[in-house]
Amino acid sequence: MAVHPAPRPLTTTERGLLDALLAHDFPGAPELRAQLDRTTATPGCSCGCGTVDLHVPADAAPAPAGGAAPVEGTVLDVDGRPTGGVLLFVEGGRLARLDISSYGDPLPAPAPDRVTWGRTAWAGEATVRRPARFRRDQQG
């Protein structure tokens, strides 16, 4: 039987990343911003990266959005070279996952000032979903 850690408050860095991403206007962003004060997190990956699963109470107003947010971050190293990315996934109108990817070793959650933001070119409203192994409805 898998042991799931208890949800914890967002770290300052996680909250800063979410605030920066959700500062962009897109359908559902206002509702997602409103969820932030009630959002908690659990580790989203075991590799050592900063990915977290997000948990929003069921009584929070859902956003008219799903899949990947249409804004993504590029993580830059101290020399300004891209080292990874930041994506936000929404499920059922609620914040679901802050995904931190890297182009090498696992990347902890980066400071928001190391991230540049832009449109998620590949994300489609009806076509982007997290892989099944990461969706809450598929976890045991």
N, C-alpha and C positions, 0 to 999 in steps of 0.2 A: 504494500500500500504506500503510495507516494505521500510524503509529508510536505504540506504547503506552508510556507512561512506566513505569519500574520501580516496583513497590510500595515504599512507604516506611513507617516506623513511624507510628503514630497520633500526632497532635499532642496536647499536653496538653488543649487545648480539645475536640478530637474525643473523646478518651478520657473527659473529664469529662461530655460530653453522653451518651455511651453508658452510662457508669456510672450517671448519673441516671435515664435511661430504663429501664435494666435493673434498677434498684433496686425497681421495681414487680413484684409477683408476677403472673405469667400463665403459661399452659402453655408450656414451653420456655425460660422465662427462666433457670433455673439452668444449663442447657446452654449458652445463649448467653453468659452471664456467664463461664463457663469458657473460652470461645473468645477472650475479649478479649486475654489476654496474648500470643496468637499471631496476632492480627489485624494486617494491614497495610492500607494505603490507596493509592489512585490517584485523580487528579481525576475526578469524575463528571460534570462539565459544563464547557463552555467559556465560559459567560456571565460568570464572575467570582464566582459564588456559592460557598458553602462545601460544596456537595454532594460527597461522596466515595463511590467504590465501595470496598467492603470485601472483603478477601481472607483466607480462613481455610484453613489446610492441609487437604488431603483426609483426613488421618488424625485430625482432630479429631472428637470425638463429636458427631453431629448432634442438633439439637433436634427435638422432635416439633411443629414449627411451620413455617409458610410464609406468604408474603404480607406484608402490613403488620402490624407489631406492634400489639397492641390498646391501646397507650399512645402519645399524640402530645404534642408540645410546642408551646406558643404563645410566640413570641419577643416580648418587650415592649421598647419604647424607654425612654429615661430618664424619660419622663413616665408610664410604665405603659400606654401604648397598644400594641395588637397591631401588629406590623410584619411578621410572618412565622410560619413553622412549622417543626417538626422531625419527620420521620418516619423510622422504621427499617424496612427491608425485609429479609426472610429468604428465601433460596432454598435448596432442598435441605437444610433444617435448619441452614444456616450464615448468619452475618451477611453481608449482600450490599450494602447501600447505606444511607448516612446522608444523607437528603435534606433540604436546607435550602431552604425556599421563602420568597418575600417578597411583600409586597403592593405593591411598587414596584421600585426599583432592586435589582440583585443583592445579596444579603445574605451576607456572610462567615459562617463558623461563629460563632455567638454564644457569649458566655461562659455557662456553665451557670446562673449566678445571674440571668440575664435571661430564663430560660425557666420557664414554669409547665407542669405536666404534667397530663394528664387522659386519660380513656378515648377511644380512636379510635372514635367512634360509627358511622362509615360502613364500617369494616373488617369484612369477613366472612371466616371461615376459608377457605372454598373459592372466594370470589369476587374477592378482591383480589390482583392481580399487578401487577408493574411493567409499564409499556408495553413492548411487544416490542423497541423500539429500545434499551431500557436493559437487557434481560435478557442475561446472559452467553451463553446458548445461541443468541442471535440476532446476536451481534457478529462481525464479520469480521476 
